[in-house]
Amino acid sequence: MLPFAGPACFLDDELWHLNDFDRDPANPFPDQFAFLDFLREQGFDRAHLFLTGTEVELHPDGTARVAQIPDEEVARIRDDRRGYLTEYRRKVQPAIDAITGALPQDRSDLVAQLKEYVEPLMKEADHTCAGVNGRILLEVAAVDGGPDEAIVFDFLDRRVDRHAGEEARYVFRGQAGTAPGHPRSPARMTPLRAQGEGVSVANPAR
């Protein structure tokens, strides 16, 4: 087993504090280190740490050869999460600036773009659709003087459309961020509420 999906990292200044710098027990998304600790506690010893730079060779008999990055780099990632993410943000900031700088200055058709991109993923995402088992309403507050938008992600019918009054299980509200000269840059999302019966997310590593 090679666990590789950990918590999201938040690089925007206003979201920076949401990063899990200290393995917060309230974080429902364990990192690789916490997950491996849990597996060892359960007596499972065939899992390997998989980080950027780790080389893995899988064999037909189910074994693996793992060439790990230097121990001091592993320790830095594990024990100095704030420093590691600070350096990562510095490294990728030019790419982020290039992406936001290339955003269109007109009011794009957000629904059509999301429909084109997300619906094909929904068609294939049986497990995710079954897990959400409802609709997500995304309310986007306009910052360009136009009307706000309400978009429904329907995991029951596997579609994305303008909200037409359907009951939503979860509601998020976002505001389009502003970049100099670009009135419509990526939205910042804030969860408002869950309606009806919520989904329980268990974290086995904590």
Residue pairs with C-beta under 8 A, 6 or more apart in sequence:
1 39
1 44
1 46
1 47
1 48
2 47
2 48
2 50
2 56
2 64
3 32
3 35
3 36
3 47
3 50
4 32
4 50
6 29
6 30
6 31
6 32
7 19
7 20
7 27
7 29
7 30
7 31
8 29
9 19
9 85
9 88
10 16
10 18
10 19
11 85
11 88
11 89
11 92
11 93
11 96
12 177
12 188
14 188
15 188
19 81
19 82
19 85
20 27
20 29
20 31
20 81
21 81
21 82
21 85
22 81
23 31
23 33
23 34
25 206
27 203
27 206
28 201
28 203
29 203
30 38
30 203
30 204
30 205
30 206
32 49
32 50
32 51
33 49
33 78
34 205
34 206
35 47
35 205
36 47
36 49
37 205
38 204
38 205
39 45
39 47
48 54
48 56
48 64
48 66
49 66
49 68
49 74
50 56
51 68
51 69
51 74
51 77
52 69
53 69
53 73
54 66
54 67
54 68
54 69
55 66
55 67
56 64
56 65
56 66
56 67
57 64
57 65
57 66
58 64
59 65
68 74
76 83
76 84
77 84
100 179
100 182
100 185
100 186
101 179
101 182
103 179
103 182
103 184
103 185
103 186
104 184
105 181
105 182
105 183
105 184
106 184
107 142
107 144
107 146
107 183
107 184
108 184
110 140
110 149
110 151
111 149
111 151
111 160
111 161
111 162
114 151
114 153
114 160
115 159
115 160
115 161
118 153
118 160
119 158
119 159
119 160
122 128
122 129
122 153
122 155
122 158
122 159
122 160
123 158
128 155
129 155
129 156
129 158
131 199
132 155
132 169
132 170
132 199
133 155
133 156
133 169
133 199
134 155
134 156
134 168
134 169
134 170
134 196
135 152
135 153
135 154
135 155
135 156
135 166
135 167
135 168
135 169
135 170
136 152
136 153
136 155
136 168
136 169
136 170
136 171
136 172
137 150
137 151
137 152
137 153
137 163
137 166
137 168
137 170
137 171
137 172
138 150
138 151
138 152
138 153
138 172
138 173
138 174
138 189
139 148
139 149
139 150
139 151
139 171
139 172
139 173
139 174
139 192
140 148
140 149
140 150
140 151
140 173
140 174
140 175
140 176
140 187
141 148
141 173
141 174
141 175
141 176
142 148
142 149
142 176
143 175
143 176
143 178
143 183
143 184
144 176
144 183
144 184
149 162
150 162
150 163
151 160
151 161
151 162
151 163
152 160
152 161
152 162
152 163
152 164
152 166
152 168
153 160
154 160
154 161
154 166
167 195
167 196
168 195
169 194
169 195
169 196
170 191
170 193
170 194
170 195
171 191
171 192
171 193
171 194
171 195
172 189
172 190
172 191
172 192
173 189
173 190
173 192
174 187
174 188
174 189
174 190
175 187
175 188
176 183
176 184
176 185
176 186
176 187
177 185
177 186
177 187
177 188
178 185
179 185
